[in-house]
């Protein structure tokens, strides 16, 4: 049973561990670098990789060409299958719409020549 459905545990995970467990980044190092580089905002503010995440926190995440605006719905420090990782957060409707539009624009963009 994924931890996402459990109540908030006594110890909260660090933001870099949570981002890795939720599968936004392939490694904790990449997640930590993104937080340090200001590409992840916690409740609208830049933060440090060691900051704890709690239920209801809002995260703005930029990873490559992808942007997400999510609300934390579950806590987990261990990387689980993608289907379970998706239970850890809920993406806002505006974020879904913007990512869909960005994907369409990338598809229509001309392929760079040699």
N, CA, C and O atoms as a DFTB+ gen file, in Angstrom:
456 C
 N C O
     1  1       0.849      -1.169       0.000
     2  2       0.000       0.000       0.000
     3  2       0.898       1.236       0.000
     4  3       1.769       1.341       0.863
     5  1       0.722       2.169      -0.926
     6  2       1.574       3.357      -0.979
     7  2       1.337       4.255       0.227
     8  3       0.230       4.329       0.762
     9  1       2.378       4.920       0.632
    10  2       2.320       5.791       1.793
    11  2       1.479       7.032       1.514
    12  3       1.132       7.755       2.448
    13  1       1.148       7.294       0.272
    14  2       0.405       8.491      -0.104
    15  2      -0.965       8.546       0.569
    16  3      -1.488       9.637       0.795
    17  1      -1.556       7.398       0.893
    18  2      -2.885       7.386       1.491
    19  2      -2.825       7.430       3.013
    20  3      -3.859       7.566       3.667
    21  1      -1.634       7.318       3.583
    22  2      -1.482       7.351       5.029
    23  2      -1.465       8.775       5.529
    24  3      -1.146       9.690       4.771
    25  1      -1.810       8.990       6.820
    26  2      -1.683      10.336       7.362
    27  2      -0.217      10.757       7.408
    28  3       0.687       9.936       7.252
    29  1      -0.006      12.034       7.621
    30  2       1.345      12.588       7.614
    31  2       2.209      11.915       8.683
    32  3       1.816      11.877       9.849
    33  1       3.392      11.377       8.303
    34  2       4.256      10.731       9.271
    35  2       4.925      11.757      10.188
    36  3       4.926      12.956       9.906
    37  1       5.495      11.261      11.294
    38  2       6.143      12.146      12.268
    39  2       7.321      12.883      11.640
    40  3       7.487      14.081      11.869
    41  1       8.145      12.186      10.849
    42  2       9.274      12.853      10.195
    43  2       8.917      13.110       8.742
    44  3       8.501      12.203       8.021
    45  1       9.083      14.345       8.327
    46  2       8.752      14.723       6.950
    47  2       9.993      14.601       6.079
    48  3      11.104      14.862       6.539
    49  1       9.810      14.203       4.818
    50  2      10.976      14.052       3.930
    51  2      11.526      15.398       3.474
    52  3      10.808      16.395       3.402
    53  1      12.811      15.396       3.171
    54  2      13.444      16.573       2.568
    55  2      12.858      16.766       1.178
    56  3      12.397      15.812       0.551
    57  1      12.877      18.005       0.701
    58  2      12.287      18.298      -0.605
    59  2      13.023      17.566      -1.731
    60  3      12.390      17.116      -2.686
    61  1      14.363      17.439      -1.631
    62  2      15.093      16.748      -2.695
    63  2      14.738      15.267      -2.727
    64  3      14.612      14.689      -3.807
    65  1      14.573      14.641      -1.561
    66  2      14.174      13.226      -1.517
    67  2      12.765      13.049      -2.055
    68  3      12.488      12.100      -2.788
    69  1      11.871      13.968      -1.689
    70  2      10.487      13.867      -2.135
    71  2      10.396      14.004      -3.658
    72  3       9.676      13.243      -4.304
    73  1      11.120      14.966      -4.232
    74  2      11.104      15.161      -5.689
    75  2      11.612      13.927      -6.418
    76  3      11.097      13.562      -7.475
    77  1      12.629      13.286      -5.844
    78  2      13.165      12.048      -6.427
    79  2      12.143      10.920      -6.297
    80  3      11.910      10.181      -7.254
    81  1      11.532      10.783      -5.112
    82  2      10.545       9.723      -4.882
    83  2       9.309       9.912      -5.761
    84  3       8.697       8.935      -6.192
    85  1       8.944      11.165      -6.025
    86  2       7.773      11.451      -6.859
    87  2       8.106      11.383      -8.351
    88  3       7.238      11.597      -9.197
    89  1       9.360      11.087      -8.666
    90  2       9.835      10.851     -10.032
    91  2       9.857      12.092     -10.921
    92  3       9.648      11.995     -12.130
    93  1      10.112      13.258     -10.323
    94  2      10.315      14.454     -11.131
    95  2      11.762      14.521     -11.625
    96  3      12.044      15.140     -12.651
    97  1      12.674      13.881     -10.893
    98  2      14.090      13.844     -11.260
    99  2      14.596      12.411     -11.115
   100  3      14.134      11.666     -10.251
   101  1      15.556      12.029     -11.972
   102  2      16.061      10.660     -11.965
   103  2      16.961      10.350     -10.777
   104  3      17.051       9.197     -10.355
   105  1      17.631      11.366     -10.232
   106  2      18.507      11.146      -9.082
   107  2      18.262      12.228      -8.036
   108  3      17.730      13.296      -8.339
   109  1      18.656      11.934      -6.809
   110  2      18.554      12.938      -5.751
   111  2      19.482      14.099      -6.021
   112  3      19.172      15.239      -5.677
   113  1      20.618      13.821      -6.635
   114  2      21.567      14.891      -6.956
   115  2      20.939      15.880      -7.927
   116  3      21.065      17.091      -7.743
   117  1      20.267      15.382      -8.953
   118  2      19.588      16.267      -9.903
   119  2      18.492      17.073      -9.203
   120  3      18.317      18.260      -9.481
   121  1      17.757      16.431      -8.300
   122  2      16.717      17.128      -7.555
   123  2      17.328      18.207      -6.673
   124  3      16.816      19.325      -6.613
   125  1      18.407      17.881      -5.996
   126  2      19.090      18.832      -5.123
   127  2      19.634      20.018      -5.919
   128  3      19.511      21.167      -5.494
   129  1      20.235      19.734      -7.076
   130  2      20.764      20.800      -7.933
   131  2      19.638      21.718      -8.430
   132  3      19.821      22.932      -8.517
   133  1      18.480      21.139      -8.754
   134  2      17.339      21.935      -9.222
   135  2      16.845      22.859      -8.112
   136  3      16.521      24.019      -8.367
   137  1      16.786      22.349      -6.886
   138  2      16.343      23.176      -5.758
   139  2      17.355      24.290      -5.518
   140  3      16.977      25.449      -5.348
   141  1      18.656      23.936      -5.504
   142  2      19.712      24.943      -5.314
   143  2      19.694      25.995      -6.412
   144  3      19.960      27.169      -6.153
   145  1      19.380      25.578      -7.647
   146  2      19.386      26.488      -8.777
   147  2      18.132      27.334      -8.903
   148  3      18.011      28.112      -9.849
   149  1      17.198      27.201      -7.975
   150  2      15.985      28.008      -8.008
   151  2      14.926      27.509      -8.972
   152  3      13.968      28.225      -9.262
   153  1      15.085      26.278      -9.479
   154  2      14.104      25.733     -10.421
   155  2      12.945      25.037      -9.710
   156  3      12.009      24.562     -10.353
   157  1      13.014      24.979      -8.385
   158  2      11.914      24.438      -7.577
   159  2      11.570      25.477      -6.519
   160  3      12.438      25.946      -5.782
   161  1      10.290      25.828      -6.456
   162  2       9.837      26.792      -5.457
   163  2       8.834      26.109      -4.543
   164  3       7.938      25.396      -4.996
   165  1       9.001      26.341      -3.262
   166  2       8.115      25.781      -2.247
   167  2       7.213      26.904      -1.752
   168  3       7.685      27.878      -1.164
   169  1       5.919      26.761      -1.992
   170  2       4.938      27.785      -1.601
   171  2       5.329      29.168      -2.114
   172  3       5.162      30.163      -1.409
   173  1       5.851      29.234      -3.349
   174  2       6.169      30.493      -4.011
   175  2       7.547      31.062      -3.723
   176  3       7.907      32.103      -4.273
   177  1       8.328      30.404      -2.873
   178  2       9.655      30.914      -2.518
   179  2      10.734      29.886      -2.834
   180  3      10.498      28.679      -2.777
   181  1      11.916      30.384      -3.166
   182  2      13.037      29.469      -3.337
   183  2      13.366      28.865      -1.975
   184  3      13.048      29.443      -0.935
   185  1      13.996      27.715      -1.993
   186  2      14.268      26.998      -0.757
   187  2      15.590      26.257      -0.861
   188  3      16.300      26.384      -1.859
   189  1      15.916      25.499       0.143
   190  2      17.131      24.682       0.164
   191  2      16.736      23.216       0.085
   192  3      15.621      22.858       0.465
   193  1      17.644      22.351      -0.408
   194  2      17.321      20.929      -0.566
   195  2      16.933      20.218       0.733
   196  3      16.216      19.219       0.692
   197  1      17.393      20.714       1.882
   198  2      17.118      20.051       3.158
   199  2      15.772      20.453       3.764
   200  3      15.389      19.922       4.806
   201  1      15.055      21.372       3.136
   202  2      13.762      21.829       3.661
   203  2      12.761      20.682       3.634
   204  3      12.683      19.940       2.655
   205  1      11.996      20.540       4.714
   206  2      10.988      19.484       4.797
   207  2       9.759      19.836       3.972
   208  3       9.387      21.003       3.842
   209  1       9.138      18.801       3.419
   210  2       7.896      18.946       2.666
   211  2       6.767      18.430       3.552
   212  3       6.930      17.429       4.249
   213  1       5.624      19.112       3.526
   214  2       4.471      18.634       4.284
   215  2       3.249      18.593       3.372
   216  3       3.238      19.203       2.303
   217  1       2.232      17.875       3.803
   218  2       1.005      17.769       3.017
   219  2       0.417      19.153       2.789
   220  3       0.385      19.983       3.698
   221  1      -0.044      19.393       1.574
   222  2      -0.653      20.670       1.230
   223  2       0.320      21.699       0.693
   224  3      -0.104      22.753       0.217
   225  1       1.631      21.419       0.757
   226  2       2.613      22.354       0.191
   227  2       2.418      22.457      -1.312
   228  3       2.057      21.484      -1.974
   229  1       2.660      23.652      -1.841
   230  2       2.565      23.881      -3.280
   231  2       3.978      23.992      -3.838
   232  3       4.797      24.748      -3.315
   233  1       4.266      23.240      -4.899
   234  2       5.583      23.238      -5.526
   235  2       5.470      23.678      -6.977
   236  3       4.600      23.212      -7.714
   237  1       6.350      24.571      -7.374
   238  2       6.517      24.960      -8.778
   239  2       7.833      24.339      -9.218
   240  3       8.889      24.662      -8.674
   241  1       7.771      23.450     -10.200
   242  2       8.945      22.679     -10.615
   243  2       9.230      22.917     -12.086
   244  3       8.335      22.821     -12.925
   245  1      10.498      23.231     -12.397
   246  2      10.957      23.335     -13.780
   247  2      12.039      22.287     -13.988
   248  3      13.071      22.308     -13.316
   249  1      11.802      21.375     -14.915
   250  2      12.780      20.335     -15.231
   251  2      12.874      20.241     -16.753
   252  3      11.984      19.699     -17.408
   253  1      13.950      20.771     -17.300
   254  2      14.085      20.811     -18.753
   255  2      13.032      21.743     -19.328
   256  3      12.912      22.894     -18.910
   257  1      12.267      21.235     -20.294
   258  2      11.207      22.041     -20.913
   259  2       9.870      21.871     -20.202
   260  3       8.876      22.484     -20.592
   261  1       9.839      21.049     -19.170
   262  2       8.597      20.775     -18.457
   263  2       8.449      21.688     -17.242
   264  3       9.418      21.947     -16.528
   265  1       7.235      22.168     -17.016
   266  2       6.902      22.970     -15.834
   267  2       5.672      22.356     -15.183
   268  3       4.694      22.034     -15.858
   269  1       5.731      22.197     -13.865
   270  2       4.599      21.665     -13.111
   271  2       4.274      22.606     -11.973
   272  3       5.166      23.216     -11.383
   273  1       3.012      22.720     -11.671
   274  2       2.529      23.411     -10.485
   275  2       1.681      22.379      -9.763
   276  3       0.598      22.023     -10.227
   277  1       2.175      21.898      -8.623
   278  2       1.522      20.775      -7.949
   279  2       1.264      21.082      -6.483
   280  3       1.833      22.010      -5.908
   281  1       0.384      20.269      -5.893
   282  2       0.104      20.309      -4.461
   283  2       0.464      18.936      -3.908
   284  3       0.043      17.914      -4.451
   285  1       1.240      18.911      -2.835
   286  2       1.684      17.653      -2.222
   287  2       0.490      16.966      -1.563
   288  3      -0.179      17.549      -0.710
   289  1       0.230      15.719      -1.968
   290  2      -0.892      14.934      -1.454
   291  2      -0.436      13.760      -0.588
   292  3      -1.235      13.183       0.150
   293  1       0.848      13.407      -0.678
   294  2       1.362      12.278       0.081
   295  2       2.850      12.433       0.297
   296  3       3.524      13.170      -0.423
   297  1       3.357      11.732       1.295
   298  2       4.772      11.824       1.632
   299  2       5.416      10.446       1.516
   300  3       4.859       9.435       1.944
   301  1       6.600      10.441       0.929
   302  2       7.340       9.197       0.788
   303  2       8.796       9.544       0.532
   304  3       9.094      10.470      -0.222
   305  1       9.700       8.806       1.156
   306  2      11.130       9.021       0.950
   307  2      11.730       7.948       0.055
   308  3      12.897       8.043      -0.326
   309  1      10.955       6.934      -0.282
   310  2      11.464       5.852      -1.106
   311  2      10.865       5.931      -2.499
   312  3       9.686       6.243      -2.667
   313  1      11.684       5.648      -3.482
   314  2      11.234       5.686      -4.876
   315  2      10.409       4.433      -5.140
   316  3      10.875       3.314      -4.922
   317  1       9.208       4.625      -5.602
   318  2       8.285       3.537      -5.884
   319  2       7.915       3.573      -7.368
   320  3       8.351       4.478      -8.080
   321  1       7.129       2.620      -7.845
   322  2       6.702       2.653      -9.253
   323  2       5.967       3.953      -9.584
   324  3       5.398       4.605      -8.709
   325  1       5.995       4.308     -10.856
   326  2       5.394       5.572     -11.304
   327  2       3.921       5.682     -10.919
   328  3       3.450       6.764     -10.569
   329  1       3.201       4.581     -10.982
   330  2       1.774       4.624     -10.635
   331  2       1.575       5.032      -9.175
   332  3       0.613       5.731      -8.856
   333  1       2.469       4.605      -8.291
   334  2       2.385       4.997      -6.881
   335  2       2.919       6.409      -6.670
   336  3       2.410       7.150      -5.829
   337  1       3.942       6.781      -7.432
   338  2       4.531       8.122      -7.299
   339  2       3.505       9.190      -7.665
   340  3       3.515      10.271      -7.077
   341  1       2.628       8.915      -8.612
   342  2       1.615       9.887      -9.024
   343  2       0.591      10.157      -7.930
   344  3      -0.116      11.163      -7.985
   345  1       0.500       9.282      -6.945
   346  2      -0.419       9.493      -5.826
   347  2       0.134      10.505      -4.819
   348  3      -0.590      10.955      -3.932
   349  1       1.406      10.859      -4.952
   350  2       2.045      11.776      -4.009
   351  2       1.702      13.237      -4.269
   352  3       1.967      14.088      -3.420
   353  1       1.122      13.544      -5.421
   354  2       0.845      14.942      -5.758
   355  2      -0.379      15.042      -6.651
   356  3      -0.834      14.063      -7.243
   357  1      -0.896      16.272      -6.727
   358  2      -1.981      16.575      -7.659
   359  2      -1.583      17.826      -8.416
   360  3      -1.294      18.862      -7.818
   361  1      -1.569      17.722      -9.730
   362  2      -1.222      18.866     -10.569
   363  2      -2.431      19.778     -10.701
   364  3      -3.560      19.309     -10.841
   365  1      -2.188      21.093     -10.655
   366  2      -3.286      22.052     -10.781
   367  2      -3.822      22.043     -12.218
   368  3      -3.069      21.753     -13.147
   369  1      -5.102      22.354     -12.414
   370  2      -5.681      22.377     -13.762
   371  2      -4.965      23.358     -14.700
   372  3      -4.783      23.062     -15.881
   373  1      -4.562      24.513     -14.184
   374  2      -3.842      25.483     -15.016
   375  2      -2.516      24.902     -15.501
   376  3      -2.125      25.108     -16.649
   377  1      -1.835      24.182     -14.629
   378  2      -0.560      23.579     -14.978
   379  2      -0.734      22.532     -16.080
   380  3       0.062      22.468     -17.017
   381  1      -1.774      21.722     -15.958
   382  2      -2.051      20.697     -16.981
   383  2      -2.285      21.367     -18.328
   384  3      -1.748      20.930     -19.346
   385  1      -3.087      22.429     -18.333
   386  2      -3.404      23.134     -19.576
   387  2      -2.141      23.738     -20.201
   388  3      -1.924      23.609     -21.405
   389  1      -1.314      24.392     -19.393
   390  2      -0.084      25.005     -19.914
   391  2       0.888      23.961     -20.462
   392  3       1.516      24.181     -21.497
   393  1       1.012      22.825     -19.769
   394  2       1.922      21.780     -20.263
   395  2       1.408      21.175     -21.566
   396  3       2.198      20.838     -22.448
   397  1       0.093      21.035     -21.691
   398  2      -0.497      20.502     -22.922
   399  2      -0.252      21.455     -24.088
   400  3       0.103      21.025     -25.185
   401  1      -0.443      22.752     -23.843
   402  2      -0.197      23.746     -24.892
   403  2       1.273      23.778     -25.294
   404  3       1.592      23.878     -26.479
   405  1       2.160      23.693     -24.321
   406  2       3.602      23.705     -24.607
   407  2       3.998      22.485     -25.428
   408  3       4.836      22.587     -26.324
   409  1       3.406      21.340     -25.132
   410  2       3.707      20.117     -25.892
   411  2       3.239      20.259     -27.341
   412  3       3.935      19.829     -28.261
   413  1       2.076      20.854     -27.545
   414  2       1.566      21.065     -28.905
   415  2       2.492      22.002     -29.686
   416  3       2.786      21.753     -30.855
   417  1       2.951      23.082     -29.036
   418  2       3.851      24.027     -29.699
   419  2       5.185      23.371     -30.068
   420  3       5.732      23.622     -31.142
   421  1       5.699      22.536     -29.174
   422  2       6.955      21.835     -29.483
   423  2       6.784      20.899     -30.670
   424  3       7.693      20.738     -31.484
   425  1       5.616      20.287     -30.758
   426  2       5.343      19.367     -31.861
   427  2       5.288      20.112     -33.203
   428  3       5.720      19.593     -34.232
   429  1       4.755      21.325     -33.169
   430  2       4.602      22.120     -34.390
   431  2       5.885      22.875     -34.772
   432  3       6.015      23.336     -35.906
   433  1       6.814      23.001     -33.848
   434  2       8.040      23.747     -34.107
   435  2       8.871      23.016     -35.167
   436  3       8.902      21.786     -35.189
   437  1       9.533      23.760     -36.033
   438  2      10.353      23.108     -37.054
   439  2      11.562      22.407     -36.425
   440  3      12.112      22.853     -35.418
   441  1      11.948      21.318     -37.041
   442  2      13.115      20.575     -36.567
   443  2      14.374      21.313     -37.039
   444  3      14.483      21.653     -38.217
   445  1      15.325      21.564     -36.128
   446  2      16.553      22.280     -36.549
   447  2      17.297      21.500     -37.631
   448  3      17.361      20.271     -37.606
   449  1      17.850      22.239     -38.570
   450  2      18.606      21.607     -39.662
   451  2      19.990      21.177     -39.226
   452  3      20.398      21.449     -38.097
   453  1      20.714      20.514     -40.102
   454  2      22.046      20.034     -39.755
   455  2      23.065      21.145     -39.582
   456  3      24.230      20.875     -39.288
